[in-house]
Amino acid sequence: MGKERLVVIGGDAAGMSAAAQARRLRPDLEIIVFERSPHTSYAA
């Protein structure tokens, strides 16, 4: 079986928060984010 993936639809604050939480919980998880606009939400 291949590597597990998480697909997030929407790169706004909620989508990126979900991706960040998943990364903290599962560092080995492949995370793919789809966003319609050319910008994603980011906060340092």
C-alpha positions in Angstrom: 0.0 0.0 0.0 1.2 3.5 -0.8 1.7 6.5 1.4 -1.4 7.9 3.0 -2.7 11.3 1.8 -4.9 14.0 3.1 -6.6 16.1 0.4 -7.8 19.6 1.6 -10.2 21.5 -0.6 -9.8 25.2 0.0 -6.6 27.1 1.0 -8.4 29.6 3.2 -7.8 29.9 6.9 -9.8 26.8 7.8 -8.3 24.6 5.1 -4.7 25.6 6.1 -5.4 25.2 9.8 -6.7 21.6 9.0 -3.5 20.9 7.0 -1.3 22.3 9.8 -3.0 20.2 12.5 -2.7 17.1 10.3 1.0 17.8 9.9 1.5 18.1 13.7 -0.4 14.9 14.3 1.0 12.9 11.4 4.4 14.2 10.1 4.6 11.4 7.6 1.2 12.2 5.9 1.3 13.5 2.4 -0.9 16.7 2.4 -2.4 18.1 -0.9 -4.3 21.4 -0.8 -6.5 22.5 -3.7 -7.2 26.2 -4.0 -9.1 28.0 -6.8 -7.5 31.4 -6.4 -3.8 32.2 -6.8 -3.5 32.9 -3.0 -3.5 30.7 0.1 -3.9 31.7 3.7 -0.6 31.9 5.6 0.3 33.2 9.1 3.8 32.8 10.5 
